[in-house]
Structure formats: C-alpha cells, structure tokens
Amino acid sequence: MNKWIYILLSILISFGQQLVAQNSCDNIIEDASDLYSSGRYEECIAMLENGLNTCSLTKSRKENAYVILINANIEKDSLPGIDKNFRLLLKNNPAFKIKDYSGPDDFKKYYNNYYVYPKLSIGIRPHYCTPSILSTATYQIMPNIKNQTEYKTAPFFNTNFLLEFRAIEKISFFADAGYYTLNFNRELRNDYWIMESFEKLKFLQLDFGNKYYFLKSKKKFNFYMMGGFSNQYLKKSSLNLTQTKTVVNEVYSGIETKEYNFLSNFNSQKLRNPYVVSVLFGAGAVYRVGYFGIGADFRTSISANTLNNQSARFLEPDLINNFSYIDSDFRLIKTDYSLIITYSLYKVKRKKTGRS
C-alpha cells in the first residue's frame, strides 16, 4: 500500500513541477519586464537567459526576450552582453526593423551599428528561355541559293538550381546549374532543290559570376546587376534532314518528278563543339521575408565560340554527297526571364569596430 502511495505522490509532484515550469515559461516575458522596470537587471538577465535555454518560446517571444536583454545590458553598460544579444536578435529575425521598436534611444543607437545579410543562399530558378542562333559565316554547296534563312529556334521552360555566397554586404558570388534541350531548324532552297534541317542538342549548363546589390542589406526589397560566364557542355546531339529534288525526266516535254531523301536521328555530336562558353550579364530584384527570398531577373548570354566544330566541317562526306549539307558557323544567344526562390542563412556583422 505504501508503495502505491509513494508512486502516486511522485506522479503528483512531477505533474505539479511541470505546471509550475510551464506557468513560469508562459509568463517569462511579463515577469522579466517587471524586473527590468524595477531596475533589477541582473535578475532580469538571469531569468531570460535561463528561459531561453529551457523554455520552448515562439519566434516572436524570443524576439521580445532579446530586446529586453539588450536593454538590460545597456543599463549595465555591458558591451559583450549587448553585442551577444543583438546578434541573437537579428539571427532570430533577420527582418527586424527599428520602426517596430519603441523604447530607450540607446537601443536604436546600438542597432545602427549592426547589419545582417544572407551569407549563403540555396534555391531554384524556374525560367522561360528565348534562344536564338546567329550565323557568323555561311557555307553552301548548292549554287544559286535563293534564301539564306536564319536558324529558327524554339523557346522553352526550364528550372535550374542555384547557390549564392555573399562575400560582403553588397557583393556575392553565384553558381547556377541545369540541363536543357536546344531545338533549331533551317531551310535552304533554289529552283530545283530544298533542304530542311532540324537539330536537337542537349546541354549541361553551369553558370557562375558575381552580383552587385544596390541597396543596403537591411532593405527587404533590393535591386542587383550580374555578370559572369555561362558554360554549356554538350551531352547529346541528333540531326534530321529532308531533301527534295525536282528532276526533269524529258527535257522537251518538261515532265518533272520529285525525289525525296530523309535522314533521321543522325548523331551529329562530332560536328559540334563539346564545350561552349558564353559571356553572361543581367539584372534583377529580390524581396526577402525572414529566411526566404523571392525575386525575378533577366539574363542574357552570348557565346564566345561557335556551336559547330569548325575543324569538323567536312568530317561527314555522306551528309555532303547525299544531302549537300555543310555547316555554317553559328553562335548561341540565350535570354532567360526568371523567377528566383531562395532560402538563406544569415550573417550578422557589426560596423565601426570591424569585429564580427
């Protein structure tokens, strides 16, 4: 019997301790505020530091706790305490704004010595791409070509993964990776001959460069410009050709027939450069809410070398003999219209003294 009474008393005592602890946590901000108002700064600091370690507080209540701790340390002239809790405050809420605060002016003075910026960001970049192909030198076999039709490209949607490292408040390094398919076609003709080509190239893309942000990092909304290099690594290439010839069977009667020739999914990889590097530039804007950011930008890249391998122009004699096909020199221009979604880890820095 005594055993069961002891167990019951233990349960009741434990339950009572939990209720007291929970009640203490529920009222910790109010109790600490009373201690601060009565000038009992040491007790206020001890209560809040213990509560932050033992209680499960919401983000907003943590923010209130750090504000009280900062003010209590200001009253004690404790610079280490002020610095420690300002860092914790801004890490807890990188979007904390002084306009949301009402209290001693010294708090505002110290607050202006700090800034917070996204040190490391990861995210995705869904985008709409409008590629174009620019001919820089034209080569033909058939005579009397009546048109020099430009390469026609198909726009596409794609999603890249991105990583951004902010070296200092306004300058960052970024890397951007994805995989995409480029489709383009062309038609050439004279009076008796038509050749249509359709090609599909699959690239692994890796971009890297720098961004410069125009406004201070405390601003939720910011503009940036970017520059760097876009690298395309060719993974697969296939070419389709259709040739139509008009043949006069009897010269004097003028009877004509048409001859057709087809080539499907020809591996044209050795006719293409395995690596194409482009100069990249663009601009955009981002809006940050806490640890998340959403933005938009446009970026254009212009290839420094040609998509075709100039040294391999005559490596496929069957294409030349059967289809009168020969590569011109052509470069790639890409323009992306992007949506940016990121999650960031923030860095708090203190001005003036240069200490971090």
C-alpha positions in Angstrom: 0.0 0.0 0.0 2.8 2.4 1.0 4.4 1.6 -2.4 1.4 2.8 -4.4 1.1 5.9 -2.2 4.7 6.8 -2.9 4.2 6.3 -6.7 1.1 8.4 -6.7 2.8 11.2 -4.7 5.8 11.1 -7.1 3.4 11.5 -10.1 1.6 14.4 -8.4 4.8 16.2 -7.5 6.2 15.7 -11.0 2.9 17.0 -12.5 3.0 20.0 -10.2 6.6 20.8 -11.1 5.6 20.7 -14.8 2.7 23.0 -14.2 4.9 25.4 -12.3 7.6 25.3 -15.0 5.0 25.8 -17.8 3.4 28.7 -15.9 6.9 30.2 -15.5 7.6 29.8 -19.2 4.2 31.2 -20.2 4.8 34.4 -18.1 8.6 34.7 -18.5 8.4 37.8 -20.8 6.0 39.6 -18.5 7.9 38.7 -15.3 11.2 39.8 -16.9 9.7 43.1 -18.0 8.6 43.7 -14.4 12.1 43.0 -13.1 13.6 45.4 -15.8 11.1 48.1 -14.9 12.0 47.9 -11.3 15.7 48.1 -12.0 16.6 44.5 -11.1 18.7 44.0 -14.2 20.8 41.1 -13.0 17.7 39.1 -12.1 16.0 40.0 -15.4 19.0 38.8 -17.4 19.3 35.6 -15.4 15.6 34.8 -15.8 15.6 35.4 -19.6 18.9 33.5 -20.3 17.6 30.5 -18.3 14.2 30.7 -20.0 15.7 30.8 -23.5 17.7 27.6 -22.7 14.8 25.7 -21.0 11.5 27.0 -22.4 10.0 26.4 -25.8 9.4 30.0 -26.9 7.9 31.2 -30.2 9.9 33.3 -32.6 8.1 36.5 -31.6 8.5 35.8 -27.8 12.2 35.1 -28.4 12.4 38.5 -30.1 10.8 40.2 -27.1 13.3 38.4 -24.8 16.3 39.5 -26.8 15.0 43.1 -26.8 14.6 43.1 -23.0 18.1 41.5 -22.6 19.7 44.2 -24.8 18.1 47.0 -22.8 19.1 45.4 -19.5 22.7 45.1 -20.7 22.6 48.7 -21.9 21.6 49.7 -18.4 24.5 47.7 -17.0 26.9 49.2 -19.7 27.8 45.6 -20.7 29.1 45.8 -24.2 29.6 42.0 -24.5 26.0 41.4 -23.4 24.7 44.0 -25.9 26.7 42.5 -28.8 25.8 38.9 -28.0 22.0 39.6 -27.8 21.9 41.9 -30.8 23.4 39.1 -32.9 20.9 36.6 -31.5 18.0 39.0 -32.1 19.0 39.5 -35.8 19.6 35.8 -36.4 16.2 35.1 -34.9 14.6 37.6 -37.1 16.8 39.0 -40.0 13.9 41.2 -41.0 13.7 43.0 -37.6 13.0 46.7 -38.2 13.7 49.5 -35.7 10.4 51.1 -36.6 8.7 48.2 -34.9 10.5 49.0 -31.7 9.6 51.6 -29.0 12.0 52.1 -26.1 15.2 53.8 -25.0 17.1 55.7 -27.7 20.3 53.9 -26.8 18.8 50.7 -28.3 18.4 52.5 -31.6 22.0 53.9 -31.4 23.4 50.4 -30.9 21.1 48.8 -33.5 22.5 51.1 -36.2 25.9 49.6 -35.6 24.7 46.2 -37.0 23.7 44.9 -40.3 22.5 41.5 -41.4 22.8 39.9 -44.9 22.2 36.5 -46.4 25.6 34.8 -46.3 24.6 31.6 -48.1 21.5 31.1 -50.2 20.2 28.0 -52.0 17.2 27.9 -54.3 15.7 27.3 -57.7 15.3 29.4 -60.8 12.3 28.5 -63.0 12.7 30.4 -66.2 11.4 31.0 -69.7 14.3 30.9 -72.2 14.2 32.5 -75.7 17.3 31.2 -77.5 18.5 32.5 -80.9 21.2 31.4 -83.3 23.4 33.9 -85.1 25.2 32.9 -88.3 28.7 34.5 -88.4 29.9 32.8 -91.6 27.8 31.0 -94.3 29.0 28.0 -96.4 26.9 26.4 -99.2 27.4 23.7 -101.7 24.4 24.1 -103.9 24.5 27.0 -106.4 22.0 29.8 -106.7 20.6 29.6 -103.2 17.6 32.0 -103.2 17.4 32.4 -99.5 19.7 32.5 -96.5 17.1 31.6 -94.0 18.2 32.2 -90.4 18.1 29.3 -87.9 14.8 29.2 -86.2 14.8 28.3 -82.5 12.0 27.1 -80.1 11.6 28.8 -76.7 11.3 26.6 -73.7 10.7 26.4 -69.9 13.4 25.0 -67.6 14.4 25.1 -63.9 17.9 25.5 -62.6 19.4 25.1 -59.1 21.3 28.0 -57.7 23.8 28.7 -54.9 24.9 32.2 -53.8 27.6 33.2 -51.4 27.6 36.8 -50.2 31.2 37.8 -49.7 30.4 41.2 -48.3 27.2 43.2 -47.8 26.7 44.2 -51.5 28.7 41.7 -53.5 28.1 38.0 -53.9 29.3 35.0 -55.9 26.8 32.8 -57.6 26.6 29.4 -59.3 23.7 28.1 -61.3 23.3 24.6 -62.8 20.7 23.0 -65.1 20.1 20.7 -68.1 18.2 21.8 -71.2 17.4 20.9 -74.8 18.0 23.3 -77.7 15.9 22.8 -80.8 16.5 24.6 -84.1 15.8 24.2 -87.8 16.7 25.8 -91.1 15.6 25.6 -94.7 17.6 26.3 -97.9 16.3 26.3 -101.5 17.0 27.1 -105.1 14.8 26.4 -108.2 15.2 22.7 -108.1 16.3 21.8 -104.6 15.1 22.2 -101.0 17.0 21.0 -97.9 15.4 21.2 -94.4 17.4 20.5 -91.3 16.2 20.0 -87.7 18.6 19.5 -84.9 18.3 18.8 -81.2 21.2 19.5 -78.8 21.2 18.6 -75.1 23.4 20.6 -72.8 24.5 20.5 -69.2 24.7 24.2 -68.2 26.9 25.7 -65.4 26.9 29.4 -64.8 29.0 31.4 -62.4 29.7 35.0 -61.7 29.1 38.0 -59.4 26.1 40.0 -58.3 26.2 43.6 -57.1 23.3 44.8 -54.8 22.5 48.5 -55.0 20.8 48.9 -51.6 21.9 48.1 -48.0 21.1 44.6 -46.8 18.6 45.8 -44.3 16.2 46.6 -47.1 13.6 43.9 -47.7 13.5 44.9 -51.4 16.7 45.2 -53.3 18.0 45.5 -56.9 21.1 43.9 -58.4 23.1 43.5 -61.5 25.1 40.5 -62.5 27.9 39.4 -64.8 29.8 36.2 -65.4 30.2 33.2 -67.7 27.7 30.6 -68.9 29.2 27.2 -69.7 27.4 24.6 -71.9 28.7 21.1 -72.0 27.2 19.1 -74.9 25.8 15.7 -73.9 23.8 14.6 -76.9 23.1 15.8 -80.4 20.8 14.5 -83.2 20.2 15.8 -86.7 17.3 15.2 -89.1 17.5 16.1 -92.8 14.9 16.2 -95.5 16.0 16.8 -99.1 13.6 17.4 -102.1 14.9 17.5 -105.6 13.0 18.4 -108.7 14.1 16.3 -111.7 13.2 16.9 -115.3 12.7 13.4 -117.0 12.1 14.6 -120.5 13.8 17.8 -121.5 11.4 18.7 -124.4 8.2 17.6 -122.7 9.0 19.4 -119.4 7.8 16.5 -117.3 9.1 16.8 -113.7 9.2 14.5 -110.8 10.3 15.0 -107.2 12.9 12.9 -105.4 12.9 12.7 -101.6 15.7 11.8 -99.3 15.5 11.5 -95.5 17.9 11.1 -92.6 16.6 10.7 -89.0 18.4 11.0 -85.7 21.9 11.2 -87.1 24.4 11.5 -84.3 26.0 14.9 -85.1 27.9 15.2 -81.9 31.4 15.2 -83.5 30.2 18.1 -85.7 29.5 20.2 -82.6 31.8 21.8 -80.1 31.7 19.8 -76.9 32.1 23.0 -74.8 30.6 26.4 -75.5 31.4 29.3 -73.2 29.3 32.5 -73.1 29.5 35.9 -71.6 26.6 36.4 -69.2 25.1 39.7 -67.9 21.7 40.7 -66.5 19.8 42.4 -63.7 17.0 41.7 -61.3 15.3 42.4 -57.9 14.6 40.3 -54.8 12.2 40.7 -51.9 13.1 39.0 -48.6 10.8 37.8 -45.9 12.7 36.3 -43.0 14.8 33.4 -44.3 13.1 33.3 -47.7 13.5 35.4 -50.7 11.5 35.7 -53.9 12.6 37.7 -56.9 12.8 38.0 -60.7 15.6 38.7 -63.2 16.5 38.6 -66.8 19.9 37.4 -68.0 21.4 37.2 -71.5 24.4 35.1 -72.6 26.3 35.4 -75.9 28.6 32.5 -76.9 32.3 33.3 -77.4 32.9 30.3 -79.6 30.6 28.6 -82.2 28.2 25.8 -81.6 29.6 24.0 -84.7 33.1 22.5 -84.6 34.8 24.4 -87.4 37.6 21.8 -87.8 35.0 19.1 -88.3 33.1 20.8 -91.1 34.0 18.1 -93.7 34.2 15.1 -91.5 30.9 13.6 -92.7 31.1 13.1 -96.5 27.8 11.3 -96.7 26.0 14.4 -95.5 27.7 16.4 -98.2 27.2 13.9 -101.0 23.7 12.8 -100.2 22.2 16.0 -98.8 24.5 18.8 -99.9 24.7 19.6 -96.2 27.6 21.6 -94.7 27.7 23.6 -91.5 27.8 27.3 -91.4 29.4 29.0 -88.4 26.8 29.8 -85.8 26.7 31.1 -82.2 24.2 30.8 -79.4 22.4 33.8 -77.7 20.1 32.9 -74.8 17.9 35.3 -72.8 16.2 33.9 -69.7 13.2 35.5 -67.8 13.5 34.0 -64.4 11.6 33.6 -61.1 14.0 33.2 -58.1 13.1 31.4 -54.9 15.7 31.1 -52.2 16.3 30.0 -48.6 19.1 31.9 -46.8 21.4 31.5 -43.8 22.2 35.0 -42.5 25.3 36.6 -41.1 25.2 39.4 -38.6 28.1 41.9 -38.7 28.9 44.9 -36.5 30.1 48.2 -38.1 32.6 50.7 -36.9 34.8 48.3 -34.8 35.1 45.8 -37.6 34.5 42.9 -35.1 32.2 40.0 -36.2 
